[in-house]
């Protein structure tokens, strides 16, 4: 069965079935290399709110990641 056929079969499922399938598939992917705690998220949010750090646009974030990967 091709990927396109699988996609079409999945699209024919009910919302609940698709959600269950997505959950199952996501569980098969490797975990993130980075583990960020709720405390770190809160700290970074405070830094943004207090103007201690400058936010990045999504485009700038992607640009920097691509530069890192080339290095």
PQR file of N, CA, C, O and H, with PARSE charges and radii, in Angstrom:
ATOM      1  N   UNK A   1       0.852  -1.177   0.000 -0.4000 1.5000
ATOM      2  CA  UNK A   1       0.000   0.000   0.000 -0.0000 2.0000
ATOM      3  C   UNK A   1       0.897   1.240   0.000  0.5500 1.7000
ATOM      4  O   UNK A   1       1.850   1.319   0.775 -0.5500 1.4000
ATOM      5  N   UNK A   2       0.595   2.193  -0.858 -0.4000 1.5000
ATOM      6  CA  UNK A   2       1.418   3.406  -0.958 -0.0000 2.0000
ATOM      7  C   UNK A   2       1.041   4.404   0.132  0.5500 1.7000
ATOM      8  O   UNK A   2      -0.009   4.294   0.764 -0.5500 1.4000
ATOM      9  H   UNK A   2      -0.179   2.129  -1.487  0.4000 1.0000
ATOM     10  N   UNK A   3       1.914   5.371   0.332 -0.4000 1.5000
ATOM     11  CA  UNK A   3       1.641   6.409   1.323 -0.0000 2.0000
ATOM     12  C   UNK A   3       0.365   7.161   0.978  0.5500 1.7000
ATOM     13  O   UNK A   3      -0.428   7.471   1.867 -0.5500 1.4000
ATOM     14  H   UNK A   3       2.767   5.461  -0.182  0.4000 1.0000
ATOM     15  N   UNK A   4       0.157   7.455  -0.292 -0.4000 1.5000
ATOM     16  CA  UNK A   4      -1.055   8.157  -0.722 -0.0000 2.0000
ATOM     17  C   UNK A   4      -2.304   7.343  -0.379  0.5500 1.7000
ATOM     18  O   UNK A   4      -3.308   7.898   0.067 -0.5500 1.4000
ATOM     19  H   UNK A   4       0.802   7.202  -1.014  0.4000 1.0000
ATOM     20  N   UNK A   5      -2.238   6.042  -0.587 -0.4000 1.5000
ATOM     21  CA  UNK A   5      -3.374   5.175  -0.249 -0.0000 2.0000
ATOM     22  C   UNK A   5      -3.629   5.175   1.254  0.5500 1.7000
ATOM     23  O   UNK A   5      -4.778   5.202   1.695 -0.5500 1.4000
ATOM     24  H   UNK A   5      -1.422   5.592  -0.950  0.4000 1.0000
ATOM     25  N   UNK A   6      -2.570   5.145   2.027 -0.4000 1.5000
ATOM     26  CA  UNK A   6      -2.711   5.182   3.483 -0.0000 2.0000
ATOM     27  C   UNK A   6      -3.329   6.506   3.919  0.5500 1.7000
ATOM     28  O   UNK A   6      -4.215   6.535   4.774 -0.5500 1.4000
ATOM     29  H   UNK A   6      -1.637   5.124   1.669  0.4000 1.0000
ATOM     30  N   UNK A   7      -2.854   7.607   3.323 -0.4000 1.5000
ATOM     31  CA  UNK A   7      -3.409   8.921   3.648 -0.0000 2.0000
ATOM     32  C   UNK A   7      -4.899   8.969   3.337  0.5500 1.7000
ATOM     33  O   UNK A   7      -5.686   9.464   4.143 -0.5500 1.4000
ATOM     34  H   UNK A   7      -2.134   7.583   2.629  0.4000 1.0000
ATOM     35  N   UNK A   8      -5.283   8.467   2.192 -0.4000 1.5000
ATOM     36  CA  UNK A   8      -6.693   8.476   1.806 -0.0000 2.0000
ATOM     37  C   UNK A   8      -7.532   7.620   2.747  0.5500 1.7000
ATOM     38  O   UNK A   8      -8.641   8.005   3.118 -0.5500 1.4000
ATOM     39  H   UNK A   8      -4.643   8.065   1.537  0.4000 1.0000
ATOM     40  N   UNK A   9      -7.012   6.476   3.126 -0.4000 1.5000
ATOM     41  CA  UNK A   9      -7.717   5.619   4.083 -0.0000 2.0000
ATOM     42  C   UNK A   9      -7.867   6.339   5.428  0.5500 1.7000
ATOM     43  O   UNK A   9      -8.930   6.295   6.046 -0.5500 1.4000
ATOM     44  H   UNK A   9      -6.112   6.163   2.824  0.4000 1.0000
ATOM     45  N   UNK A  10      -6.799   6.998   5.874 -0.4000 1.5000
ATOM     46  CA  UNK A  10      -6.837   7.717   7.153 -0.0000 2.0000
ATOM     47  C   UNK A  10      -7.852   8.859   7.111  0.5500 1.7000
ATOM     48  O   UNK A  10      -8.552   9.101   8.094 -0.5500 1.4000
ATOM     49  H   UNK A  10      -5.935   7.035   5.372  0.4000 1.0000
ATOM     50  N   UNK A  11      -7.934   9.554   5.990 -0.4000 1.5000
ATOM     51  CA  UNK A  11      -8.885  10.665   5.854 -0.0000 2.0000
ATOM     52  C   UNK A  11     -10.322  10.198   5.919  0.5500 1.7000
ATOM     53  O   UNK A  11     -11.212  10.977   6.263 -0.5500 1.4000
ATOM     54  H   UNK A  11      -7.366   9.358   5.191  0.4000 1.0000
ATOM     55  N   UNK A  12     -10.564   8.941   5.594 -0.4000 1.5000
ATOM     56  CA  UNK A  12     -11.922   8.393   5.623 -0.0000 2.0000
ATOM     57  C   UNK A  12     -12.359   8.010   7.039  0.5500 1.7000
ATOM     58  O   UNK A  12     -13.533   7.716   7.266 -0.5500 1.4000
ATOM     59  H   UNK A  12      -9.841   8.309   5.314  0.4000 1.0000
ATOM     60  N   UNK A  13     -11.424   8.011   7.986 -0.4000 1.5000
ATOM     61  CA  UNK A  13     -11.762   7.658   9.368 -0.0000 2.0000
ATOM     62  C   UNK A  13     -12.556   8.782  10.026  0.5500 1.7000
ATOM     63  O   UNK A  13     -12.558   9.920   9.556 -0.5500 1.4000
ATOM     64  H   UNK A  13     -10.471   8.249   7.801  0.4000 1.0000
ATOM     65  N   UNK A  14     -13.231   8.440  11.122 -0.4000 1.5000
ATOM     66  CA  UNK A  14     -13.932   9.463  11.900 -0.0000 2.0000
ATOM     67  C   UNK A  14     -12.904  10.352  12.596  0.5500 1.7000
ATOM     68  O   UNK A  14     -11.723  10.011  12.662 -0.5500 1.4000
ATOM     69  H   UNK A  14     -13.230   7.516  11.504  0.4000 1.0000
ATOM     70  N   UNK A  15     -13.350  11.467  13.104 -0.4000 1.5000
ATOM     71  CA  UNK A  15     -12.456  12.383  13.824 -0.0000 2.0000
ATOM     72  C   UNK A  15     -11.792  11.669  14.995  0.5500 1.7000
ATOM     73  O   UNK A  15     -10.586  11.800  15.205 -0.5500 1.4000
ATOM     74  H   UNK A  15     -14.309  11.744  13.051  0.4000 1.0000
ATOM     75  N   UNK A  16     -12.573  10.920  15.749 -0.4000 1.5000
ATOM     76  CA  UNK A  16     -12.026  10.200  16.907 -0.0000 2.0000
ATOM     77  C   UNK A  16     -10.995   9.168  16.476  0.5500 1.7000
ATOM     78  O   UNK A  16      -9.962   9.011  17.126 -0.5500 1.4000
ATOM     79  H   UNK A  16     -13.552  10.813  15.578  0.4000 1.0000
ATOM     80  N   UNK A  17     -11.271   8.464  15.384 -0.4000 1.5000
ATOM     81  CA  UNK A  17     -10.322   7.465  14.895 -0.0000 2.0000
ATOM     82  C   UNK A  17      -9.048   8.119  14.392  0.5500 1.7000
ATOM     83  O   UNK A  17      -7.954   7.610  14.637 -0.5500 1.4000
ATOM     84  H   UNK A  17     -12.111   8.592  14.856  0.4000 1.0000
ATOM     85  N   UNK A  18      -9.173   9.251  13.685 -0.4000 1.5000
ATOM     86  CA  UNK A  18      -7.981   9.962  13.214 -0.0000 2.0000
ATOM     87  C   UNK A  18      -7.152  10.467  14.384  0.5500 1.7000
ATOM     88  O   UNK A  18      -5.924  10.390  14.356 -0.5500 1.4000
ATOM     89  H   UNK A  18     -10.062   9.664  13.486  0.4000 1.0000
ATOM     90  N   UNK A  19      -7.820  10.986  15.416 -0.4000 1.5000
ATOM     91  CA  UNK A  19      -7.098  11.470  16.601 -0.0000 2.0000
ATOM     92  C   UNK A  19      -6.345  10.327  17.272  0.5500 1.7000
ATOM     93  O   UNK A  19      -5.195  10.490  17.679 -0.5500 1.4000
ATOM     94  H   UNK A  19      -8.818  11.048  15.438  0.4000 1.0000
ATOM     95  N   UNK A  20      -6.990   9.180  17.385 -0.4000 1.5000
ATOM     96  CA  UNK A  20      -6.324   8.022  17.993 -0.0000 2.0000
ATOM     97  C   UNK A  20      -5.140   7.573  17.146  0.5500 1.7000
ATOM     98  O   UNK A  20      -4.092   7.215  17.684 -0.5500 1.4000
ATOM     99  H   UNK A  20      -7.924   9.048  17.054  0.4000 1.0000
ATOM    100  N   UNK A  21      -5.299   7.591  15.828 -0.4000 1.5000
ATOM    101  CA  UNK A  21      -4.206   7.209  14.923 -0.0000 2.0000
ATOM    102  C   UNK A  21      -3.029   8.167  15.052  0.5500 1.7000
ATOM    103  O   UNK A  21      -1.877   7.739  15.125 -0.5500 1.4000
ATOM    104  H   UNK A  21      -6.150   7.882  15.391  0.4000 1.0000
ATOM    105  N   UNK A  22      -3.318   9.453  15.080 -0.4000 1.5000
ATOM    106  CA  UNK A  22      -2.249  10.454  15.215 -0.0000 2.0000
ATOM    107  C   UNK A  22      -1.497  10.248  16.529  0.5500 1.7000
ATOM    108  O   UNK A  22      -0.268  10.296  16.562 -0.5500 1.4000
ATOM    109  H   UNK A  22      -4.254   9.801  15.021  0.4000 1.0000
ATOM    110  N   UNK A  23      -2.234  10.023  17.595 -0.4000 1.5000
ATOM    111  CA  UNK A  23      -1.604   9.806  18.904 -0.0000 2.0000
ATOM    112  C   UNK A  23      -0.686   8.593  18.853  0.5500 1.7000
ATOM    113  O   UNK A  23       0.442   8.635  19.343 -0.5500 1.4000
ATOM    114  H   UNK A  23      -3.233   9.984  17.569  0.4000 1.0000
ATOM    115  N   UNK A  24      -1.175   7.525  18.263 -0.4000 1.5000
ATOM    116  CA  UNK A  24      -0.370   6.301  18.154 -0.0000 2.0000
ATOM    117  C   UNK A  24       0.887   6.539  17.326  0.5500 1.7000
ATOM    118  O   UNK A  24       1.976   6.107  17.704 -0.5500 1.4000
ATOM    119  H   UNK A  24      -2.092   7.491  17.865  0.4000 1.0000
ATOM    120  N   UNK A  25       0.734   7.231  16.192 -0.4000 1.5000
ATOM    121  CA  UNK A  25       1.890   7.497  15.339 -0.0000 2.0000
ATOM    122  C   UNK A  25       2.894   8.418  16.015  0.5500 1.7000
ATOM    123  O   UNK A  25       4.101   8.187  15.935 -0.5500 1.4000
ATOM    124  H   UNK A  25      -0.151   7.582  15.886  0.4000 1.0000
ATOM    125  N   UNK A  26       2.406   9.459  16.680 -0.4000 1.5000
ATOM    126  CA  UNK A  26       3.313  10.376  17.375 -0.0000 2.0000
ATOM    127  C   UNK A  26       4.106   9.654  18.460  0.5500 1.7000
ATOM    128  O   UNK A  26       5.276   9.963  18.691 -0.5500 1.4000
ATOM    129  H   UNK A  26       1.426   9.646  16.745  0.4000 1.0000
ATOM    130  N   UNK A  27       3.473   8.704  19.115 -0.4000 1.5000
ATOM    131  CA  UNK A  27       4.168   7.945  20.160 -0.0000 2.0000
ATOM    132  C   UNK A  27       5.305   7.097  19.605  0.5500 1.7000
ATOM    133  O   UNK A  27       6.180   6.674  20.360 -0.5500 1.4000
ATOM    134  H   UNK A  27       2.524   8.454  18.927  0.4000 1.0000
ATOM    135  N   UNK A  28       5.307   6.842  18.295 -0.4000 1.5000
ATOM    136  CA  UNK A  28       6.375   6.031  17.704 -0.0000 2.0000
ATOM    137  C   UNK A  28       7.588   6.861  17.308  0.5500 1.7000
ATOM    138  O   UNK A  28       8.642   6.311  16.990 -0.5500 1.4000
ATOM    139  H   UNK A  28       4.596   7.187  17.682  0.4000 1.0000
ATOM    140  N   UNK A  29       7.444   8.188  17.328 -0.4000 1.5000
ATOM    141  CA  UNK A  29       8.564   9.056  16.948 -0.0000 2.0000
ATOM    142  C   UNK A  29       9.527   9.210  18.118  0.5500 1.7000
ATOM    143  O   UNK A  29       9.114   9.145  19.275 -0.5500 1.4000
ATOM    144  H   UNK A  29       6.588   8.635  17.587  0.4000 1.0000
ATOM    145  N   UNK A  30      10.808   9.413  17.821 -0.4000 1.5000
ATOM    146  CA  UNK A  30      11.767   9.620  18.912 -0.0000 2.0000
ATOM    147  C   UNK A  30      11.464  10.921  19.639  0.5500 1.7000
ATOM    148  O   UNK A  30      10.934  11.867  19.056 -0.5500 1.4000
ATOM    149  H   UNK A  30      11.143   9.465  16.881  0.4000 1.0000
ATOM    150  N   UNK A  31      11.803  10.953  20.899 -0.4000 1.5000
ATOM    151  CA  UNK A  31      11.585  12.151  21.697 -0.0000 2.0000
ATOM    152  C   UNK A  31      12.497  13.284  21.273  0.5500 1.7000
ATOM    153  O   UNK A  31      13.458  13.090  20.529 -0.5500 1.4000
ATOM    154  H   UNK A  31      12.234  10.185  21.373  0.4000 1.0000
ATOM    155  N   UNK A  32      12.181  14.447  21.754 -0.4000 1.5000
ATOM    156  CA  UNK A  32      12.979  15.634  21.458 -0.0000 2.0000
ATOM    157  C   UNK A  32      14.340  15.527  22.134  0.5500 1.7000
ATOM    158  O   UNK A  32      14.477  14.942  23.209 -0.5500 1.4000
ATOM    159  H   UNK A  32      11.401  14.605  22.359  0.4000 1.0000
ATOM    160  N   UNK A  33      15.320  16.095  21.491 -0.4000 1.5000
ATOM    161  CA  UNK A  33      16.661  16.124  22.083 -0.0000 2.0000
ATOM    162  C   UNK A  33      16.734  17.144  23.213  0.5500 1.7000
ATOM    163  O   UNK A  33      17.679  17.144  24.001 -0.5500 1.4000
ATOM    164  H   UNK A  33      15.209  16.571  20.619  0.4000 1.0000
ATOM    165  N   UNK A  34      15.731  18.009  23.285 -0.4000 1.5000
ATOM    166  CA  UNK A  34      15.713  19.062  24.286 -0.0000 2.0000
ATOM    167  C   UNK A  34      14.536  18.860  25.219  0.5500 1.7000
ATOM    168  O   UNK A  34      13.405  18.657  24.778 -0.5500 1.4000
ATOM    169  H   UNK A  34      14.963  18.009  22.645  0.4000 1.0000
ATOM    170  N   UNK A  35      14.814  18.917  26.513 -0.4000 1.5000
ATOM    171  CA  UNK A  35      13.765  18.801  27.507 -0.0000 2.0000
ATOM    172  C   UNK A  35      13.668  20.143  28.218  0.5500 1.7000
ATOM    173  O   UNK A  35      14.607  20.563  28.893 -0.5500 1.4000
ATOM    174  H   UNK A  35      15.733  19.082  26.871  0.4000 1.0000
ATOM    175  N   UNK A  36      12.537  20.811  28.066 -0.4000 1.5000
ATOM    176  CA  UNK A  36      12.353  22.131  28.659 -0.0000 2.0000
ATOM    177  C   UNK A  36      11.289  22.020  29.738  0.5500 1.7000
ATOM    178  O   UNK A  36      10.168  21.583  29.476 -0.5500 1.4000
ATOM    179  H   UNK A  36      11.774  20.469  27.517  0.4000 1.0000
ATOM    180  N   UNK A  37      11.643  22.416  30.944 -0.4000 1.5000
ATOM    181  CA  UNK A  37      10.704  22.334  32.055 -0.0000 2.0000
ATOM    182  C   UNK A  37       9.709  23.485  32.021  0.5500 1.7000
ATOM    183  O   UNK A  37       9.938  24.498  31.360 -0.5500 1.4000
ATOM    184  H   UNK A  37      12.553  22.771  31.157  0.4000 1.0000
ATOM    185  N   UNK A  38       8.612  23.320  32.733 -0.4000 1.5000
ATOM    186  CA  UNK A  38       7.629  24.391  32.856 -0.0000 2.0000
ATOM    187  C   UNK A  38       8.259  25.624  33.498  0.5500 1.7000
ATOM    188  O   UNK A  38       7.908  26.755  33.159 -0.5500 1.4000
ATOM    189  H   UNK A  38       8.426  22.497  33.269  0.4000 1.0000
ATOM    190  N   UNK A  39       9.185  25.404  34.419 -0.4000 1.5000
ATOM    191  CA  UNK A  39       9.854  26.517  35.077 -0.0000 2.0000
ATOM    192  C   UNK A  39      10.679  27.334  34.087  0.5500 1.7000
ATOM    193  O   UNK A  39      10.685  28.564  34.139 -0.5500 1.4000
ATOM    194  H   UNK A  39       9.470  24.486  34.694  0.4000 1.0000
ATOM    195  N   UNK A  40      11.370  26.647  33.194 -0.4000 1.5000
ATOM    196  CA  UNK A  40      12.168  27.357  32.197 -0.0000 2.0000
ATOM    197  C   UNK A  40      11.269  28.150  31.248  0.5500 1.7000
ATOM    198  O   UNK A  40      11.594  29.277  30.873 -0.5500 1.4000
ATOM    199  H   UNK A  40      11.366  25.648  33.152  0.4000 1.0000
ATOM    200  N   UNK A  41      10.155  27.564  30.868 -0.4000 1.5000
ATOM    201  CA  UNK A  41       9.210  28.272  30.002 -0.0000 2.0000
ATOM    202  C   UNK A  41       8.713  29.529  30.702  0.5500 1.7000
ATOM    203  O   UNK A  41       8.658  30.598  30.093 -0.5500 1.4000
ATOM    204  H   UNK A  41       9.892  26.648  31.172  0.4000 1.0000
ATOM    205  N   UNK A  42       8.350  29.410  31.977 -0.4000 1.5000
ATOM    206  CA  UNK A  42       7.860  30.565  32.742 -0.0000 2.0000
ATOM    207  C   UNK A  42       8.940  31.632  32.856  0.5500 1.7000
ATOM    208  O   UNK A  42       8.652  32.821  32.720 -0.5500 1.4000
ATOM    209  H   UNK A  42       8.394  28.542  32.472  0.4000 1.0000
ATOM    210  N   UNK A  43      10.186  31.218  33.105 -0.4000 1.5000
ATOM    211  CA  UNK A  43      11.295  32.165  33.211 -0.0000 2.0000
ATOM    212  C   UNK A  43      11.505  32.910  31.902  0.5500 1.7000
ATOM    213  O   UNK A  43      11.690  34.127  31.902 -0.5500 1.4000
ATOM    214  H   UNK A  43      10.420  30.252  33.215  0.4000 1.0000
ATOM    215  N   UNK A  44      11.480  32.197  30.803 -0.4000 1.5000
ATOM    216  CA  UNK A  44      11.674  32.840  29.498 -0.0000 2.0000
ATOM    217  C   UNK A  44      10.525  33.788  29.177  0.5500 1.7000
ATOM    218  O   UNK A  44      10.732  34.842  28.578 -0.5500 1.4000
ATOM    219  H   UNK A  44      11.330  31.208  30.804  0.4000 1.0000
ATOM    220  N   UNK A  45       9.315  33.411  29.577 -0.4000 1.5000
ATOM    221  CA  UNK A  45       8.165  34.286  29.372 -0.0000 2.0000
ATOM    222  C   UNK A  45       8.324  35.571  30.173  0.5500 1.7000
ATOM    223  O   UNK A  45       8.043  36.661  29.676 -0.5500 1.4000
ATOM    224  H   UNK A  45       9.147  32.554  30.064  0.4000 1.0000
ATOM    225  N   UNK A  46       8.778  35.435  31.421 -0.4000 1.5000
ATOM    226  CA  UNK A  46       9.028  36.628  32.258 -0.0000 2.0000
ATOM    227  C   UNK A  46      10.077  37.530  31.622  0.5500 1.7000
ATOM    228  O   UNK A  46       9.918  38.750  31.595 -0.5500 1.4000
ATOM    229  H   UNK A  46       9.007  34.549  31.825  0.4000 1.0000
ATOM    230  N   UNK A  47      11.140  36.934  31.114 -0.4000 1.5000
ATOM    231  CA  UNK A  47      12.199  37.718  30.465 -0.0000 2.0000
ATOM    232  C   UNK A  47      11.661  38.500  29.281  0.5500 1.7000
ATOM    233  O   UNK A  47      12.026  39.658  29.079 -0.5500 1.4000
ATOM    234  H   UNK A  47      11.269  35.943  31.136  0.4000 1.0000
ATOM    235  N   UNK A  48      10.789  37.868  28.492 -0.4000 1.5000
ATOM    236  CA  UNK A  48      10.174  38.565  27.355 -0.0000 2.0000
ATOM    237  C   UNK A  48       9.282  39.703  27.846  0.5500 1.7000
ATOM    238  O   UNK A  48       9.362  40.827  27.351 -0.5500 1.4000
ATOM    239  H   UNK A  48      10.493  36.927  28.656  0.4000 1.0000
ATOM    240  N   UNK A  49       8.436  39.397  28.823 -0.4000 1.5000
ATOM    241  CA  UNK A  49       7.489  40.391  29.344 -0.0000 2.0000
ATOM    242  C   UNK A  49       8.209  41.595  29.956  0.5500 1.7000
ATOM    243  O   UNK A  49       7.741  42.728  29.844 -0.5500 1.4000
ATOM    244  H   UNK A  49       8.371  38.484  29.226  0.4000 1.0000
ATOM    245  N   UNK A  50       9.347  41.344  30.600 -0.4000 1.5000
ATOM    246  CA  UNK A  50      10.099  42.411  31.266 -0.0000 2.0000
ATOM    247  C   UNK A  50      11.062  43.126  30.323  0.5500 1.7000
ATOM    248  O   UNK A  50      11.760  44.053  30.735 -0.5500 1.4000
ATOM    249  H   UNK A  50       9.728  40.423  30.690  0.4000 1.0000
ATOM    250  N   UNK A  51      11.103  42.703  29.069 -0.4000 1.5000
ATOM    251  CA  UNK A  51      11.967  43.346  28.098 -0.0000 2.0000
ATOM    252  C   UNK A  51      13.438  43.028  28.266  0.5500 1.7000
ATOM    253  O   UNK A  51      14.292  43.751  27.753 -0.5500 1.4000
ATOM    254  H   UNK A  51      10.536  41.950  28.735  0.4000 1.0000
ATOM    255  N   UNK A  52      13.745  41.956  28.979 -0.4000 1.5000
ATOM    256  CA  UNK A  52      15.141  41.578  29.217 -0.0000 2.0000
ATOM    257  C   UNK A  52      15.767  40.888  28.009  0.5500 1.7000
ATOM    258  O   UNK A  52      16.988  40.871  27.854 -0.5500 1.4000
ATOM    259  H   UNK A  52      13.051  41.369  29.396  0.4000 1.0000
ATOM    260  N   UNK A  53      14.927  40.328  27.167 -0.4000 1.5000
ATOM    261  CA  UNK A  53      15.389  39.677  25.943 -0.0000 2.0000
ATOM    262  C   UNK A  53      14.529  40.168  24.789  0.5500 1.7000
ATOM    263  O   UNK A  53      13.408  40.639  24.982 -0.5500 1.4000
ATOM    264  H   UNK A  53      13.935  40.342  27.293  0.4000 1.0000
ATOM    265  N   UNK A  54      15.077  40.049  23.591 -0.4000 1.5000
ATOM    266  CA  UNK A  54      14.359  40.488  22.403 -0.0000 2.0000
ATOM    267  C   UNK A  54      13.753  39.280  21.704  0.5500 1.7000
ATOM    268  O   UNK A  54      14.456  38.301  21.452 -0.5500 1.4000
ATOM    269  H   UNK A  54      15.987  39.667  23.435  0.4000 1.0000
ATOM    270  N   UNK A  55      12.464  39.329  21.387 -0.4000 1.5000
ATOM    271  CA  UNK A  55      11.854  38.177  20.718 -0.0000 2.0000
ATOM    272  C   UNK A  55      12.365  38.016  19.296  0.5500 1.7000
ATOM    273  O   UNK A  55      12.794  38.977  18.658 -0.5500 1.4000
ATOM    274  H   UNK A  55      11.893  40.124  21.592  0.4000 1.0000
ATOM    275  N   UNK A  56      12.311  36.761  18.807 -0.4000 1.5000
ATOM    276  CA  UNK A  56      12.691  36.458  17.427 -0.0000 2.0000
ATOM    277  C   UNK A  56      11.433  36.156  16.624  0.5500 1.7000
ATOM    278  O   UNK A  56      10.501  35.526  17.124 -0.5500 1.4000
ATOM    279  H   UNK A  56      11.963  35.980  19.326  0.4000 1.0000
ATOM    280  N   UNK A  57      11.416  36.609  15.385 -0.4000 1.5000
ATOM    281  CA  UNK A  57      10.335  36.196  14.498 -0.0000 2.0000
ATOM    282  C   UNK A  57      10.578  34.741  14.118  0.5500 1.7000
ATOM    283  O   UNK A  57      11.686  34.227  14.270 -0.5500 1.4000
ATOM    284  H   UNK A  57      12.173  37.121  14.979  0.4000 1.0000
ATOM    285  N   UNK A  58       9.546  34.088  13.629 -0.4000 1.5000
ATOM    286  CA  UNK A  58       9.688  32.704  13.198 -0.0000 2.0000
ATOM    287  C   UNK A  58      10.700  32.613  12.055  0.5500 1.7000
ATOM    288  O   UNK A  58      11.502  31.681  12.002 -0.5500 1.4000
ATOM    289  H   UNK A  58       8.645  34.505  13.505  0.4000 1.0000
ATOM    290  N   UNK A  59      10.658  33.576  11.150 -0.4000 1.5000
ATOM    291  CA  UNK A  59      11.587  33.581  10.017 -0.0000 2.0000
ATOM    292  C   UNK A  59      13.040  33.702  10.496  0.5500 1.7000
ATOM    293  O   UNK A  59      13.921  33.014   9.981 -0.5500 1.4000
ATOM    294  H   UNK A  59      10.007  34.333  11.193  0.4000 1.0000
ATOM    295  N   UNK A  60      13.287  34.564  11.466 -0.4000 1.5000
ATOM    296  CA  UNK A  60      14.646  34.727  12.001 -0.0000 2.0000
ATOM    297  C   UNK A  60      15.089  33.466  12.732  0.5500 1.7000
ATOM    298  O   UNK A  60      16.244  33.055  12.620 -0.5500 1.4000
ATOM    299  H   UNK A  60      12.571  35.123  11.884  0.4000 1.0000
ATOM    300  N   UNK A  61      14.180  32.854  13.475 -0.4000 1.5000
ATOM    301  CA  UNK A  61      14.490  31.611  14.178 -0.0000 2.0000
ATOM    302  C   UNK A  61      14.925  30.540  13.186  0.5500 1.7000
ATOM    303  O   UNK A  61      15.947  29.884  13.382 -0.5500 1.4000
ATOM    304  H   UNK A  61      13.242  33.188  13.566  0.4000 1.0000
ATOM    305  N   UNK A  62      14.148  30.366  12.122 -0.4000 1.5000
ATOM    306  CA  UNK A  62      14.466  29.363  11.100 -0.0000 2.0000
ATOM    307  C   UNK A  62      15.794  29.682  10.441  0.5500 1.7000
ATOM    308  O   UNK A  62      16.603  28.782  10.215 -0.5500 1.4000
ATOM    309  H   UNK A  62      13.317  30.900  11.963  0.4000 1.0000
ATOM    310  N   UNK A  63      16.034  30.952  10.126 -0.4000 1.5000
ATOM    311  CA  UNK A  63      17.293  31.356   9.503 -0.0000 2.0000
ATOM    312  C   UNK A  63      18.476  30.973  10.383  0.5500 1.7000
ATOM    313  O   UNK A  63      19.471  30.441   9.891 -0.5500 1.4000
ATOM    314  H   UNK A  63      15.378  31.683  10.310  0.4000 1.0000
ATOM    315  N   UNK A  64      18.370  31.241  11.684 -0.4000 1.5000
ATOM    316  CA  UNK A  64      19.475  30.922  12.599 -0.0000 2.0000
ATOM    317  C   UNK A  64      19.692  29.415  12.733  0.5500 1.7000
ATOM    318  O   UNK A  64      20.831  28.953  12.803 -0.5500 1.4000
ATOM    319  H   UNK A  64      17.562  31.672  12.084  0.4000 1.0000
ATOM    320  N   UNK A  65      18.618  28.662  12.766 -0.4000 1.5000
ATOM    321  CA  UNK A  65      18.746  27.201  12.847 -0.0000 2.0000
ATOM    322  C   UNK A  65      19.438  26.668  11.590  0.5500 1.7000
ATOM    323  O   UNK A  65      20.314  25.807  11.674 -0.5500 1.4000
ATOM    324  H   UNK A  65      17.693  29.037  12.709  0.4000 1.0000
ATOM    325  N   UNK A  66      19.042  27.179  10.438 -0.4000 1.5000
ATOM    326  CA  UNK A  66      19.668  26.737   9.187 -0.0000 2.0000
ATOM    327  C   UNK A  66      21.150  27.079   9.162  0.5500 1.7000
ATOM    328  O   UNK A  66      21.961  26.286   8.683 -0.5500 1.4000
ATOM    329  H   UNK A  66      18.330  27.878  10.369  0.4000 1.0000
ATOM    330  N   UNK A  67      21.510  28.248   9.670 -0.4000 1.5000
ATOM    331  CA  UNK A  67      22.929  28.618   9.744 -0.0000 2.0000
ATOM    332  C   UNK A  67      23.693  27.679  10.673  0.5500 1.7000
ATOM    333  O   UNK A  67      24.817  27.278  10.370 -0.5500 1.4000
ATOM    334  H   UNK A  67      20.851  28.892  10.058  0.4000 1.0000
ATOM    335  N   UNK A  68      23.083  27.330  11.805 -0.4000 1.5000
ATOM    336  CA  UNK A  68      23.727  26.413  12.756 -0.0000 2.0000
ATOM    337  C   UNK A  68      23.965  25.051  12.118  0.5500 1.7000
ATOM    338  O   UNK A  68      25.016  24.443  12.319 -0.5500 1.4000
ATOM    339  H   UNK A  68      22.170  27.656  12.052  0.4000 1.0000
ATOM    340  N   UNK A  69      23.012  24.582  11.370 -0.4000 1.5000
ATOM    341  CA  UNK A  69      23.117  23.256  10.744 -0.0000 2.0000
ATOM    342  C   UNK A  69      24.219  23.223   9.703  0.5500 1.7000
ATOM    343  O   UNK A  69      24.832  22.178   9.485 -0.5500 1.4000
ATOM    344  H   UNK A  69      22.158  25.075  11.207  0.4000 1.0000
ATOM    345  N   UNK A  70      24.480  24.340   9.062 -0.4000 1.5000
ATOM    346  CA  UNK A  70      25.528  24.399   8.041 -0.0000 2.0000
ATOM    347  C   UNK A  70      26.924  24.453   8.660  0.5500 1.7000
ATOM    348  O   UNK A  70      27.910  24.094   8.017 -0.5500 1.4000
ATOM    349  H   UNK A  70      23.982  25.189   9.240  0.4000 1.0000
ATOM    350  N   UNK A  71      26.997  24.898   9.893 -0.4000 1.5000
ATOM    351  CA  UNK A  71      28.306  25.075  10.550 -0.0000 2.0000
ATOM    352  C   UNK A  71      28.916  23.753  10.961  0.5500 1.7000
ATOM    353  O   UNK A  71      30.011  23.726  11.523 -0.5500 1.4000
ATOM    354  H   UNK A  71      26.196  25.190  10.416  0.4000 1.0000
TER
END
